[in-house]
Amino acid sequence: MSSHSIGDNEIHPDLRQEWCLNILRDPAVTILPQGSDGKTFTNTMFEYTLYTERGIRAHLLLRRPCSEPDSILSTEYCTLLSIGDGLDGKAGRAHGGFNALILDQVSGAVTRHARQVRVPPATSTITIDYKAPISTPSVILCRAWACEMSGRKIWVKAAIEDEKGRLFASSKSLFIYAKQTNVEAEKML
């Protein structure tokens, strides 16, 4: 399945839907480690506030080949999420701010992996287009890809979709990498 492989029985029951398993079984998909236990991804807002039975009930961070024509990298980063009614802005519908949060989060994953830097870049701007409400509870796929880089700037596009590829929201973000000292830059070479 990937360099960080998990078996079907290790996958949260919400993510055992056939469309999710089809994504996870693709040999080109890599499941990325995440968590506060020293692995590649950590974010205390997610870990302590959102990862709950009524919030984000299950999640997997993935890397896979990107087929978007404007992608400047060969890969895109994706998050499969099972979300509950604790994220509602209106009964049965995820809050629009949650969409923005998830789009920003998966876009940030692209920037962290586009360049190996000590300090991750910061979001400078994000523009979101809302297309349809996300029903809760549900399972969604959020994916992101880099579309432009210039100096310390990187632009990333992202989308939230369902199992049929129906678009709920999309974004374009600008991230700025921190200035590196000469010592840090030499270590990168």
C-alpha positions in Angstrom: 0.0 0.0 0.0 2.7 2.5 0.9 5.9 3.1 2.8 3.7 3.6 5.9 1.3 0.8 5.2 -1.7 -0.1 7.3 -4.1 -3.0 6.8 -7.8 -2.6 6.2 -8.5 -3.8 9.7 -6.3 -0.9 11.1 -8.4 1.7 9.2 -11.1 3.5 11.2 -14.5 2.0 10.3 -15.7 5.3 8.8 -12.9 5.2 6.3 -13.6 1.6 5.2 -16.0 2.8 2.6 -15.2 1.3 -0.8 -14.2 4.6 -2.3 -11.7 5.3 0.5 -10.3 1.8 0.3 -9.8 2.2 -3.4 -7.7 5.3 -2.7 -5.7 3.6 0.1 -5.1 0.5 -1.9 -3.6 2.4 -4.9 0.1 1.4 -4.9 1.1 5.0 -5.9 -0.4 6.3 -2.6 1.8 6.8 0.4 0.1 7.1 3.9 2.1 9.6 5.8 2.7 9.4 9.6 1.2 12.2 11.7 0.8 12.9 15.4 2.4 14.4 18.5 4.6 11.3 19.0 7.4 12.8 17.0 6.3 11.9 13.6 6.0 14.2 10.6 2.8 16.1 11.4 1.8 17.8 14.6 -0.8 20.5 15.2 -2.2 20.9 18.7 -5.5 22.5 17.6 -6.3 19.4 15.6 -4.9 16.9 18.1 -6.5 18.4 21.3 -9.6 20.1 20.0 -10.8 18.7 16.6 -9.9 15.0 16.8 -13.0 14.0 18.8 -15.9 11.6 18.3 -18.1 14.5 17.2 -15.4 16.5 15.4 -12.9 14.9 13.1 -13.6 11.2 13.9 -10.9 9.7 11.7 -8.2 11.1 9.4 -5.4 9.9 7.2 -2.8 12.1 5.4 -1.7 10.8 2.0 0.7 11.7 -0.8 -0.1 10.5 -4.3 0.7 11.5 -7.9 -0.9 14.7 -9.0 -2.8 15.0 -12.3 -3.8 18.6 -12.1 -2.5 20.4 -15.2 -1.2 23.5 -13.2 0.7 21.4 -10.6 4.5 22.2 -10.5 5.2 19.1 -8.5 4.6 15.5 -9.3 2.6 14.9 -6.1 -0.4 16.2 -4.3 -1.2 15.8 -0.6 -4.6 14.6 0.5 -6.5 14.1 3.8 -9.3 11.6 4.1 -11.6 12.8 6.9 -14.6 11.4 8.7 -16.4 14.4 10.2 -19.2 14.5 12.8 -21.9 17.0 13.8 -19.6 18.7 16.3 -18.3 20.8 13.3 -21.8 22.1 12.3 -22.5 25.7 11.6 -26.1 24.8 11.0 -27.6 21.5 11.9 -26.4 18.8 9.5 -23.9 21.2 7.7 -20.2 21.7 8.4 -19.3 25.3 9.3 -17.8 27.3 6.5 -14.8 28.1 8.7 -14.1 24.4 9.0 -13.8 24.3 5.2 -11.3 27.1 5.4 -9.4 25.4 8.2 -9.1 22.1 6.3 -8.1 23.7 3.1 -5.4 25.7 4.8 -4.2 22.6 6.7 -3.7 20.4 3.7 -2.2 23.2 1.7 0.3 23.6 4.5 1.2 19.9 4.1 2.2 20.7 0.5 4.5 23.5 1.5 6.2 21.5 4.3 7.1 18.8 1.8 7.9 21.1 -1.2 11.0 22.3 0.6 12.9 20.8 3.5 13.1 23.7 5.9 13.4 23.9 9.6 10.5 26.5 10.0 7.3 25.7 8.0 6.0 28.6 5.9 3.1 30.8 7.1 -0.1 31.4 5.2 -0.1 34.9 3.8 -3.5 34.8 1.9 -6.2 32.3 1.2 -9.1 32.7 -1.1 -12.0 30.2 -0.8 -14.8 29.5 -3.2 -17.7 27.7 -1.6 -19.6 25.5 -4.0 -21.9 23.3 -1.8 -22.5 22.6 1.9 -20.8 19.6 3.4 -23.3 17.3 5.2 -22.4 16.0 8.6 -21.7 13.3 9.4 -19.8 12.4 6.3 -16.4 11.3 4.8 -14.6 13.8 2.6 -11.4 14.1 0.7 -9.3 17.3 0.8 -6.4 17.5 -1.6 -3.8 20.1 -2.4 -1.0 20.8 -4.9 1.6 23.4 -5.5 0.9 25.6 -8.6 3.7 28.2 -8.4 7.0 28.9 -6.6 9.1 32.1 -6.6 11.8 32.8 -4.1 10.3 32.4 -0.6 6.7 32.3 -2.0 4.7 29.2 -2.8 1.1 29.2 -4.2 -1.1 26.2 -3.5 -4.5 25.1 -4.8 -6.8 22.8 -2.8 -10.2 21.2 -3.0 -12.7 19.4 -0.8 -14.6 16.7 -2.5 -16.9 13.7 -1.8 -16.6 10.1 -3.1 -17.9 11.1 -6.6 -15.6 14.1 -6.9 -18.3 16.6 -6.2 -16.6 19.9 -5.2 -17.7 21.4 -1.9 -15.0 24.2 -1.7 -11.7 25.1 -3.3 -9.0 27.5 -2.5 -5.8 29.2 -3.6 -3.3 30.2 -1.0 0.0 32.0 -0.8 2.5 30.8 1.8 5.8 32.6 2.7 8.9 30.7 3.8 10.9 32.2 6.6 14.3 33.7 5.7 17.1 31.3 6.3 20.4 32.1 7.7 23.5 31.3 5.6 24.3 28.4 8.0 20.8 26.9 7.5 21.0 27.3 3.7 24.4 25.6 3.6 23.0 22.6 5.6 20.3 22.3 3.0 22.9 21.8 0.2 
